């Protein structure tokens, strides 16, 4: 399966980038800087790397190039993929310096920035200078949720490719073809992930992830009082923490083992004082990644809660569309019978406010408690 085959529901974008990759550099189909935008889970980074593979493969030996791109080891590929809250100016400065190199084996040198929306204005201005006067054989590929997430001067210097949210059927089909998932499991995972490809894969393949999601919804549906709300906030923080730990724990251990190996330290051996600063730098990076992973986990919980109350509202209004959370349909019917459209809308507003507060660095525990207290106010006792 090629990089293009791993995408779903983005036929127009794929055709555009395929044409650009196959075009003569002097033709208008190709340009030196691109911005791929789309909602979370739509496949922005997957499309960026498929495009990079096509640019670097020179029309032949695409399979070998794809393996190098997947491993981020191709000599003409530079990547910035942060797992922190923001992309630092030093990271971009290093990337800009590497973008000046001539390609060593192919037509282009390709530079990919995932989550380009995580750059501050000062960092963005540094990148802007590189986009204004790029070397003739360097191609920049930026990824962000929307064009509005980047400063106007960068937006004016890139060619935008907009992705849409793939359909549930498209995502389910991808899980079946790519991962061999059973049709019904794939369909349920795609629906509950709201077409987020990465989350759908996780729900389809990880029973613990499915259980954590079910626990979150059951906790929200059980809130009847302020004390219930406070306890639910604690539970949801624990669920988000467990989810974040499941994502980062194994990777952290692998990184530490690799670092010790590269420093010549035997497993279980004592780290010499002169080398401890290097391990501390790794641990600091892992802590920052854990912070982001926790916040991402909390946001996933809030998105799941929005889907829950959205289902209840549609049932109130008699909309015939199948609920996202069809697997707990009896609980949805109970919630519909004990609430009103107005109270459900008020709860959805509270969830949206909590997402904005957490994005603005309000303590997650406080944001969750305030949101769930609002839920308790509209619960039938």
Order of alpha helices (4+ residues) and beta strands (2+ residues): alpha-beta-alpha-alpha-beta-alpha-beta-alpha-beta-alpha-beta-alpha-alpha-alpha-alpha-alpha-alpha-alpha-alpha-alpha
